[in-house]
Amino acid sequence: MKSFQYAFRGLLKIFNEEQNLKVHLLITLAVLIFGFIFHVSRFDWIILILIISLVFLMEIINSAVERVSDALKPRIDNYVKEIKDISAAAVMFASIIAILVGVLIFYPYITH
């Protein structure tokens, strides 16, 4: 049970400190609302949930990488910027894929 407490505390911390997670949360709410409005299929729901989860997971991992990088900064300053940039690129890539998947899923519902 302690591991759940630690995980929940970590989630609260990053949701309170990371602005991007708040943006992702708002976009997630919009996607869920559109999903209900357009009565998307069960398969589409599965894909939407997986892709939303991917973006949140990448953002959480990015936050952890940034914190570790900041802790190491005085010792390996030259690599910290690269590490953070690569981690941010993973989030950006997941977000772009999420947008593409969202368009592919919702386009037929919107146009019919």
DRENPA-3360 file (N, C-alpha, C; in nm, 2 decimals, always signed):
BEGIN
1 = MKSFQYAF = +0.08/-0.12/+0.00/+0.00/+0.00/+0.00/+0.09/+0.13/+0.00 ~ +0.20/+0.12/+0.06/+0.29/+0.23/+0.06/+0.33/+0.28/-0.08 ~ +0.35/+0.18/-0.17/+0.38/+0.21/-0.31/+0.27/+0.29/-0.38 ~ +0.15/+0.26/-0.35/+0.04/+0.34/-0.40/+0.04/+0.49/-0.35 ~ +0.07/+0.50/-0.22/+0.08/+0.63/-0.16/+0.19/+0.71/-0.23 ~ +0.31/+0.65/-0.25/+0.42/+0.72/-0.31/+0.38/+0.76/-0.45 ~ +0.32/+0.67/-0.53/+0.28/+0.70/-0.66/+0.18/+0.81/-0.67 ~ +0.08/+0.80/-0.58/-0.02/+0.91/-0.58/+0.04/+1.04/-0.55;
9 = RGLLKIFN = +0.13/+1.04/-0.45/+0.20/+1.17/-0.41/+0.28/+1.22/-0.53 ~ +0.34/+1.13/-0.60/+0.42/+1.18/-0.72/+0.33/+1.24/-0.83 ~ +0.21/+1.17/-0.85/+0.12/+1.23/-0.94/+0.07/+1.37/-0.90 ~ +0.03/+1.38/-0.78/-0.01/+1.51/-0.73/+0.10/+1.62/-0.75 ~ +0.22/+1.58/-0.72/+0.33/+1.67/-0.73/+0.35/+1.72/-0.87 ~ +0.35/+1.63/-0.97/+0.37/+1.67/-1.11/+0.25/+1.75/-1.16 ~ +0.13/+1.71/-1.12/+0.01/+1.78/-1.17/+0.01/+1.92/-1.11 ~ +0.06/+1.94/-0.99/+0.07/+2.07/-0.93/+0.18/+2.16/-0.99;
17 = EEQNLKVH = +0.29/+2.09/-1.04/+0.41/+2.17/-1.08/+0.43/+2.18/-1.23 ~ +0.37/+2.09/-1.30/+0.39/+2.08/-1.45/+0.28/+2.14/-1.53 ~ +0.30/+2.25/-1.59/+0.19/+2.32/-1.66/+0.15/+2.24/-1.78 ~ +0.24/+2.17/-1.85/+0.20/+2.09/-1.96/+0.10/+1.98/-1.93 ~ +0.11/+1.92/-1.81/+0.02/+1.82/-1.77/-0.12/+1.87/-1.76 ~ -0.13/+2.00/-1.72/-0.26/+2.06/-1.71/-0.32/+2.09/-1.85 ~ -0.23/+2.12/-1.94/-0.28/+2.14/-2.08/-0.32/+2.00/-2.14 ~ -0.25/+1.90/-2.11/-0.28/+1.77/-2.16/-0.42/+1.72/-2.09;
25 = LLITLAVL = -0.44/+1.76/-1.97/-0.56/+1.72/-1.90/-0.68/+1.79/-1.97 ~ -0.67/+1.92/-2.00/-0.78/+1.99/-2.07/-0.81/+1.93/-2.21 ~ -0.70/+1.90/-2.28/-0.72/+1.83/-2.41/-0.79/+1.70/-2.39 ~ -0.75/+1.62/-2.29/-0.81/+1.49/-2.27/-0.96/+1.51/-2.24 ~ -0.99/+1.61/-2.16/-1.13/+1.63/-2.13/-1.21/+1.66/-2.26 ~ -1.15/+1.74/-2.35/-1.22/+1.78/-2.47/-1.23/+1.65/-2.56 ~ -1.13/+1.57/-2.56/-1.14/+1.44/-2.64/-1.25/+1.35/-2.59 ~ -1.26/+1.34/-2.46/-1.36/+1.26/-2.39/-1.50/+1.31/-2.42;
33 = IFGFIFHV = -1.51/+1.44/-2.42/-1.64/+1.50/-2.45/-1.68/+1.48/-2.59 ~ -1.59/+1.50/-2.68/-1.62/+1.47/-2.83/-1.65/+1.32/-2.85 ~ -1.58/+1.24/-2.78/-1.61/+1.09/-2.79/-1.75/+1.06/-2.75 ~ -1.80/+1.12/-2.64/-1.94/+1.10/-2.60/-2.04/+1.16/-2.70 ~ -2.01/+1.28/-2.75/-2.09/+1.35/-2.84/-2.11/+1.27/-2.97 ~ -2.00/+1.22/-3.02/-2.00/+1.15/-3.15/-2.03/+1.00/-3.14 ~ -2.04/+0.95/-3.01/-2.07/+0.81/-2.99/-1.97/+0.72/-3.06 ~ -1.84/+0.75/-3.03/-1.73/+0.67/-3.10/-1.75/+0.52/-3.06;
41 = SRFDWIIL = -1.69/+0.44/-3.15/-1.70/+0.30/-3.13/-1.62/+0.25/-3.01 ~ -1.64/+0.13/-2.97/-1.56/+0.07/-2.86/-1.41/+0.07/-2.90 ~ -1.38/+0.03/-3.02/-1.25/+0.02/-3.07/-1.18/+0.16/-3.07 ~ -1.26/+0.26/-3.11/-1.20/+0.40/-3.11/-1.18/+0.44/-2.97 ~ -1.26/+0.41/-2.87/-1.24/+0.44/-2.73/-1.11/+0.38/-2.68 ~ -1.09/+0.25/-2.72/-0.97/+0.18/-2.68/-0.84/+0.26/-2.73 ~ -0.85/+0.29/-2.86/-0.73/+0.37/-2.92/-0.72/+0.50/-2.85 ~ -0.82/+0.57/-2.83/-0.81/+0.71/-2.76/-0.76/+0.70/-2.62;
49 = ILIISLVF = -0.80/+0.60/-2.55/-0.75/+0.58/-2.41/-0.60/+0.54/-2.41 ~ -0.56/+0.46/-2.51/-0.42/+0.42/-2.52/-0.33/+0.54/-2.56 ~ -0.38/+0.62/-2.65/-0.30/+0.73/-2.70/-0.29/+0.84/-2.59 ~ -0.40/+0.86/-2.52/-0.40/+0.96/-2.41/-0.30/+0.92/-2.31 ~ -0.31/+0.79/-2.27/-0.22/+0.73/-2.17/-0.07/+0.75/-2.21 ~ -0.05/+0.72/-2.34/+0.09/+0.74/-2.39/+0.14/+0.88/-2.37 ~ +0.06/+0.98/-2.40/+0.11/+1.12/-2.38/+0.13/+1.15/-2.24 ~ +0.04/+1.11/-2.15/+0.06/+1.13/-2.01/+0.18/+1.06/-1.95;
57 = LMEIINSA = +0.20/+0.93/-2.00/+0.32/+0.86/-1.95/+0.45/+0.92/-2.00 ~ +0.45/+0.97/-2.12/+0.57/+1.04/-2.17/+0.60/+1.17/-2.09 ~ +0.49/+1.24/-2.06/+0.51/+1.36/-1.98/+0.56/+1.33/-1.84 ~ +0.51/+1.23/-1.78/+0.55/+1.19/-1.64/+0.70/+1.14/-1.65 ~ +0.74/+1.06/-1.75/+0.88/+1.02/-1.76/+0.96/+1.14/-1.79 ~ +0.92/+1.23/-1.87/+1.00/+1.36/-1.90/+1.02/+1.43/-1.77 ~ +0.92/+1.44/-1.68/+0.93/+1.52/-1.56/+1.04/+1.45/-1.47 ~ +1.03/+1.32/-1.46/+1.13/+1.24/-1.38/+1.27/+1.26/-1.44;
65 = VERVSDAL = +1.29/+1.26/-1.57/+1.42/+1.28/-1.63/+1.47/+1.42/-1.60 ~ +1.38/+1.52/-1.61/+1.43/+1.65/-1.58/+1.48/+1.67/-1.44 ~ +1.41/+1.60/-1.35/+1.45/+1.61/-1.21/+1.58/+1.55/-1.18 ~ +1.60/+1.43/-1.24/+1.73/+1.36/-1.23/+1.84/+1.44/-1.29 ~ +1.81/+1.50/-1.41/+1.91/+1.58/-1.48/+1.95/+1.70/-1.40 ~ +1.85/+1.77/-1.33/+1.88/+1.88/-1.25/+1.96/+1.85/-1.13 ~ +1.94/+1.73/-1.08/+2.02/+1.68/-0.96/+2.17/+1.66/-1.00 ~ +2.19/+1.62/-1.13/+2.32/+1.59/-1.18/+2.39/+1.71/-1.24;
73 = KPRIDNYV = +2.31/+1.82/-1.26/+2.36/+1.93/-1.33/+2.50/+1.98/-1.30 ~ +2.53/+2.00/-1.17/+2.67/+2.05/-1.14/+2.78/+1.96/-1.19 ~ +2.75/+1.83/-1.19/+2.86/+1.74/-1.23/+2.87/+1.71/-1.38 ~ +2.76/+1.71/-1.45/+2.76/+1.68/-1.59/+2.68/+1.78/-1.67 ~ +2.71/+1.91/-1.65/+2.64/+2.02/-1.71/+2.63/+2.01/-1.86 ~ +2.73/+1.96/-1.93/+2.73/+1.95/-2.07/+2.62/+1.86/-2.13 ~ +2.59/+1.76/-2.06/+2.49/+1.66/-2.11/+2.35/+1.69/-2.06 ~ +2.33/+1.77/-1.96/+2.20/+1.79/-1.91/+2.10/+1.85/-2.01;
81 = KEIKDISA = +2.15/+1.95/-2.09/+2.06/+2.01/-2.19/+2.02/+1.91/-2.29 ~ +2.12/+1.83/-2.34/+2.08/+1.73/-2.44/+1.98/+1.62/-2.38 ~ +2.00/+1.58/-2.26/+1.91/+1.49/-2.20/+1.77/+1.54/-2.19 ~ +1.76/+1.67/-2.14/+1.63/+1.73/-2.13/+1.56/+1.75/-2.27 ~ +1.64/+1.79/-2.37/+1.59/+1.81/-2.51/+1.54/+1.68/-2.56 ~ +1.61/+1.57/-2.54/+1.57/+1.44/-2.60/+1.44/+1.39/-2.53 ~ +1.44/+1.41/-2.40/+1.32/+1.37/-2.32/+1.20/+1.45/-2.37 ~ +1.22/+1.58/-2.39/+1.11/+1.67/-2.44/+1.07/+1.63/-2.58;
89 = AAVMFASI = +1.16/+1.59/-2.66/+1.13/+1.54/-2.79/+1.04/+1.42/-2.79 ~ +1.06/+1.33/-2.70/+0.97/+1.21/-2.68/+0.83/+1.25/-2.65 ~ +0.81/+1.35/-2.57/+0.68/+1.40/-2.54/+0.62/+1.47/-2.66 ~ +0.69/+1.55/-2.73/+0.64/+1.61/-2.85/+0.60/+1.51/-2.96 ~ +0.68/+1.41/-2.97/+0.65/+1.30/-3.07/+0.52/+1.23/-3.03 ~ +0.51/+1.20/-2.91/+0.38/+1.13/-2.86/+0.26/+1.22/-2.88 ~ +0.28/+1.35/-2.86/+0.17/+1.45/-2.87/+0.13/+1.46/-3.02 ~ +0.23/+1.46/-3.11/+0.20/+1.47/-3.25/+0.13/+1.34/-3.30;
97 = IAILVGVL = +0.17/+1.23/-3.25/+0.10/+1.10/-3.29/-0.04/+1.11/-3.23 ~ -0.06/+1.16/-3.11/-0.19/+1.17/-3.05/-0.28/+1.26/-3.14 ~ -0.23/+1.37/-3.18/-0.31/+1.46/-3.27/-0.35/+1.38/-3.40 ~ -0.25/+1.32/-3.46/-0.28/+1.24/-3.59/-0.39/+1.14/-3.56 ~ -0.38/+1.06/-3.46/-0.47/+0.96/-3.42/-0.61/+1.02/-3.40 ~ -0.61/+1.13/-3.32/-0.74/+1.20/-3.30/-0.81/+1.24/-3.42 ~ -0.73/+1.30/-3.51/-0.79/+1.34/-3.64/-0.84/+1.22/-3.72 ~ -0.76/+1.12/-3.72/-0.81/+1.00/-3.80/-0.94/+0.94/-3.74;
105 = IFYPYITH = -0.95/+0.94/-3.61/-1.07/+0.88/-3.54/-1.19/+0.98/-3.56 ~ -1.17/+1.11/-3.53/-1.28/+1.20/-3.53/-1.33/+1.25/-3.67 ~ -1.24/+1.25/-3.76/-1.28/+1.30/-3.90/-1.40/+1.23/-3.96 ~ -1.41/+1.10/-3.96/-1.53/+1.04/-4.01/-1.66/+1.08/-3.94 ~ -1.65/+1.09/-3.81/-1.76/+1.13/-3.73/-1.81/+1.27/-3.76 ~ -1.71/+1.36/-3.77/-1.74/+1.50/-3.80/-1.80/+1.52/-3.94 ~ -1.75/+1.45/-4.04/-1.79/+1.47/-4.17/-1.92/+1.40/-4.21 ~ -1.97/+1.31/-4.13/-2.10/+1.24/-4.16/-2.21/+1.29/-4.08;
% end
